[in-house]
Amino acid sequence: MEAVVASFVLAVAPLNAARQGGDPGSTQPAAPDGNKPDANALYFGQLALVRSDIAMLAQDFDANGIPVLDIVLLPDATKRLEAETLRLLDTDITISLGSATLISARLVEPITEGKLRLSGRFSIPETQAMAQQIICALNLSAEQFDPPSLARKLPCKPGKAR
């Protein structure tokens, strides 16, 4: 199933295998120096998003009642994401934590509002697992994610408030 990335929604199909980036023409993540991606960063193509870029991470449901994961970025990260989406328009992009791919999708419109919605045919446990991976990898504080119920099952301790 081919996935589509829209201004506020990423409709995606989960990938089973982790991938590594580094080749210059790839939308796979790579650290700026070409080495292994930072395990504590969420990559959108080659754009690395870190704890200080995230305003809110939340599990929600779309209009059809299907679980989704919403990521809202702070203003500076919003500008960087917009620039990256303009650069990658009409290509397949990967969203990953470090070198581990979370999802892959086709980018069809620039994302200008700094809001990503990861959607697909995910179950509630799958969206919770993605949220928990992001929370732990980026060391998000409890103020950066909602609902608080996500914290009950975290395999890590949330970071300290900013």
Phi, psi and chi 1 to 4 in degrees:
 res  aa     phi    psi   chi1   chi2   chi3   chi4
   1 MET       -  125.5  172.3  177.2  135.0      -
   2 GLU   -81.9  140.9 -178.3  169.1  -81.4      -
   3 ALA  -105.8  161.4      -      -      -      -
   4 VAL  -128.5  140.8  178.7      -      -      -
   5 VAL  -110.2  124.1  178.1      -      -      -
   6 ALA  -115.1  180.0      -      -      -      -
   7 SER   -51.3  -43.3  -65.2      -      -      -
   8 PHE  -120.0   -5.1  -57.1  102.8      -      -
   9 VAL  -129.8  133.4  178.5      -      -      -
  10 LEU  -108.1  108.5  -75.2  150.5      -      -
  11 ALA   -92.5  120.3      -      -      -      -
  12 VAL  -134.9  161.6  -62.6      -      -      -
  13 ALA  -116.0  126.9      -      -      -      -
  14 PRO   -66.1  145.9   20.1  -26.3      -      -
  15 LEU  -105.4  142.8  -60.7  178.0      -      -
  16 ASN   -83.3  -34.0  -65.6  -32.1      -      -
  17 ALA   -98.7  143.7      -      -      -      -
  18 ALA   -76.5  147.6      -      -      -      -
  19 ARG  -125.5  158.4  -64.1 -176.5 -177.8  170.2
  20 GLN  -121.2  147.7  -73.6 -156.4  132.9      -
  21 GLY  -109.4 -162.3      -      -      -      -
  22 GLY   130.1  -17.8      -      -      -      -
  23 ASP   -85.7  135.3  106.3   73.2      -      -
  24 PRO   -56.9  -32.1  -14.7   20.5      -      -
  25 GLY   -88.5    1.8      -      -      -      -
  26 SER   -89.0  152.7  171.8      -      -      -
  27 THR   -95.1    7.7   58.0      -      -      -
  28 GLN   -72.7  150.4  -64.8  -68.0  -43.7      -
  29 PRO   -69.1  148.5   25.5  -33.0      -      -
  30 ALA  -152.4  143.2      -      -      -      -
  31 ALA   -65.1  154.5      -      -      -      -
  32 PRO   -53.6  -30.2  -24.3   31.6      -      -
  33 ASP   -87.7    5.2   59.2    7.4      -      -
  34 GLY    85.2   -2.6      -      -      -      -
  35 ASN   -80.8 -173.6  -70.3  -35.0      -      -
  36 LYS   -56.4  139.4 -173.5  176.1  176.6 -178.3
  37 PRO   -59.3  151.7  -21.5   31.8      -      -
  38 ASP   -67.9  122.1 -178.7   -8.9      -      -
  39 ALA   -65.7  -17.0      -      -      -      -
  40 ASN  -103.3   29.5  -64.3   -0.9      -      -
  41 ALA  -131.9  145.9      -      -      -      -
  42 LEU   -98.0  119.6  177.0   68.2      -      -
  43 TYR  -100.6  134.4  -73.5   88.0      -      -
  44 PHE  -115.7  101.4 -175.9   97.4      -      -
  45 GLY    63.7 -123.6      -      -      -      -
  46 GLN  -100.8    0.8  -67.0 -177.8  -12.2      -
  47 LEU   -78.4  120.2  172.8   67.2      -      -
  48 ALA   -92.1  124.7      -      -      -      -
  49 LEU  -108.8  132.0  -60.3  167.8      -      -
  50 VAL  -119.3  178.5  -65.0      -      -      -
  51 ARG   -48.4  -44.3  177.4 -176.5 -170.5 -152.4
  52 SER   -71.8   -4.5   60.3      -      -      -
  53 ASP   -94.4  -16.3  -66.3  -36.4      -      -
  54 ILE   -96.2  123.8  -52.3  -65.2      -      -
  55 ALA   -87.1  -45.0      -      -      -      -
  56 MET  -157.4  141.4 -178.7   58.7   61.9      -
  57 LEU  -123.3  127.0  174.4   81.7      -      -
  58 ALA  -145.1  142.1      -      -      -      -
  59 GLN   -88.5  135.9 -179.0 -177.6   10.9      -
  60 ASP  -145.5 -168.7 -157.3   -6.4      -      -
  61 PHE  -133.4  142.2  -64.5   89.8      -      -
  62 ASP   -80.7 -176.1   67.9   11.3      -      -
  63 ALA   -61.6  -22.1      -      -      -      -
  64 ASN   -95.3    6.2  -62.2  -44.5      -      -
  65 GLY    80.7   15.0      -      -      -      -
  66 ILE   -90.7  134.7  -64.0  173.3      -      -
  67 PRO   -62.1  139.0  -17.1   27.7      -      -
  68 VAL  -135.5  165.4  -62.9      -      -      -
  69 LEU  -122.6  120.0 -170.1   60.0      -      -
  70 ASP  -101.4  135.0  -70.0  -29.2      -      -
  71 ILE  -126.3  120.0  -57.1  170.4      -      -
  72 VAL  -109.0  129.0  179.4      -      -      -
  73 LEU   -99.3  156.5  -56.8  177.4      -      -
  74 LEU   -77.0  163.8  -68.0  168.5      -      -
  75 PRO   -52.7  -46.1  -29.4   37.4      -      -
  76 ASP   -63.5  -42.7 -177.2   55.6      -      -
  77 ALA   -66.8  -33.6      -      -      -      -
  78 THR   -59.9  -43.7  -64.7      -      -      -
  79 LYS   -64.1  -42.2  -68.8  175.9 -169.0  172.2
  80 ARG   -66.8  -39.5  -65.7 -169.8  -22.5  -97.6
  81 LEU   -64.6  -42.4  177.8   64.0      -      -
  82 GLU   -59.5  -45.8 -179.1  176.5    6.2      -
  83 ALA   -60.9  -42.3      -      -      -      -
  84 GLU   -66.1  -39.9 -178.1   73.9  -12.4      -
  85 THR   -70.1  -32.6   61.1      -      -      -
  86 LEU   -65.9  -39.5  -72.0  169.0      -      -
  87 ARG   -66.3  -36.8 -176.7 -179.2   78.9   78.5
  88 LEU  -100.1    7.7  -63.0  173.3      -      -
  89 LEU   -50.5  137.7 -159.3   56.5      -      -
  90 ASP    64.3   30.4  -64.4  -39.1      -      -
  91 THR  -126.3  166.4   63.6      -      -      -
  92 ASP   -82.8  131.3  -67.4  -28.5      -      -
  93 ILE  -118.8  158.8   59.6   99.3      -      -
  94 THR  -120.6  137.8  -61.0      -      -      -
  95 ILE  -111.7  124.7  -62.0  175.5      -      -
  96 SER  -144.8  161.1   52.5      -      -      -
  97 LEU  -105.6  112.8  -84.0  173.4      -      -
  98 GLY    58.6 -127.9      -      -      -      -
  99 SER   -96.0    2.3   60.1      -      -      -
 100 ALA   -91.8  114.5      -      -      -      -
 101 THR   -70.1  130.7  -62.1      -      -      -
 102 LEU   -91.4  -50.3  -65.9  176.0      -      -
 103 ILE  -152.2  165.4   56.4  172.1      -      -
 104 SER  -137.7  144.7 -176.4      -      -      -
 105 ALA  -155.8  165.2      -      -      -      -
 106 ARG   -94.4  126.7 -177.5   97.7  175.5  142.2
 107 LEU   -89.0  114.4 -177.3   63.7      -      -
 108 VAL  -112.6  -13.8  -63.7      -      -      -
 109 GLU  -145.2  147.7  -66.3  179.2   24.4      -
 110 PRO   -65.0  148.8    8.4   -9.8      -      -
 111 ILE  -102.3  109.3  -60.4  172.8      -      -
 112 THR  -106.6  -16.2   59.9      -      -      -
 113 GLU   -98.7   -1.7  -60.5  -64.1  -41.3      -
 114 GLY    71.0   25.9      -      -      -      -
 115 LYS  -123.3  120.3  -62.0  175.3 -174.0  174.8
 116 LEU  -110.5  135.0  -58.1  174.7      -      -
 117 ARG  -120.6  112.6  171.7  164.9  -87.4 -171.6
 118 LEU   -88.0  112.0  -51.9 -176.6      -      -
 119 SER  -135.5  159.6   65.8      -      -      -
 120 GLY   174.5 -146.6      -      -      -      -
 121 ARG  -103.1   56.6  -64.4 -163.9  169.4  141.7
 122 PHE   -88.6  146.7  -58.2  127.0      -      -
 123 SER   -86.9  168.7   65.9      -      -      -
 124 ILE   -58.1  -47.3  -69.5  172.8      -      -
 125 PRO   -60.9  -33.8  -25.2   34.5      -      -
 126 GLU   -67.5  -42.7  -72.8  171.5  -33.6      -
 127 THR   -68.7  -36.6   56.5      -      -      -
 128 GLN   -63.9  -41.4  -72.9  174.1  -23.3      -
 129 ALA   -64.0  -42.3      -      -      -      -
 130 MET   -62.1  -45.0  -87.8 -164.6  -66.9      -
 131 ALA   -60.0  -45.6      -      -      -      -
 132 GLN   -64.2  -38.9  -69.3  164.9    0.3      -
 133 GLN   -61.1  -44.6  -71.8  175.6  -35.7      -
 134 ILE   -66.3  -45.8  -66.2  168.2      -      -
 135 ILE   -57.2  -47.0  -69.6  165.0      -      -
 136 CYS   -71.5  -44.1  -69.1      -      -      -
 137 ALA   -64.3  -40.4      -      -      -      -
 138 LEU   -91.3   -3.3  -85.3   60.2      -      -
 139 ASN    55.5   45.9 -165.0   31.8      -      -
 140 LEU   -66.2  145.7  -63.1 -178.2      -      -
 141 SER   -82.6  161.5   68.9      -      -      -
 142 ALA   -59.0  -25.2      -      -      -      -
 143 GLU   -74.4  -13.1  -68.3   79.5   17.8      -
 144 GLN   -97.6    0.6  -71.4  177.2  -79.1      -
 145 PHE  -141.9  153.0   59.6   89.1      -      -
 146 ASP  -147.3  145.1 -175.6   64.1      -      -
 147 PRO   -80.5  159.5   29.2  -32.9      -      -
 148 PRO   -57.9  -20.3  -23.5   32.0      -      -
 149 SER   -61.7  -22.4   62.8      -      -      -
 150 LEU   -61.7  -31.2  -71.2  173.9      -      -
 151 ALA   -70.2  -23.9      -      -      -      -
 152 ARG   -65.0  -27.2  -77.8 -171.4 -125.6  138.6
 153 LYS  -112.8   12.6  -62.0  179.0 -176.4  178.9
 154 LEU   -66.0  135.1  -78.4  176.4      -      -
 155 PRO   -82.3    7.4   26.2  -30.8      -      -
 156 CYS  -140.1  171.8   64.4      -      -      -
 157 LYS   -96.2  131.4 -174.5  174.6 -179.9  179.5
 158 PRO   -57.7  151.9  -21.6   31.4      -      -
 159 GLY   -68.3  170.7      -      -      -      -
 160 LYS   -77.8  150.3  -57.7 -125.7 -173.3 -103.2
 161 ALA   -59.7  152.4      -      -      -      -
 162 ARG   -69.4      -  -64.9 -178.0 -140.9 -168.2
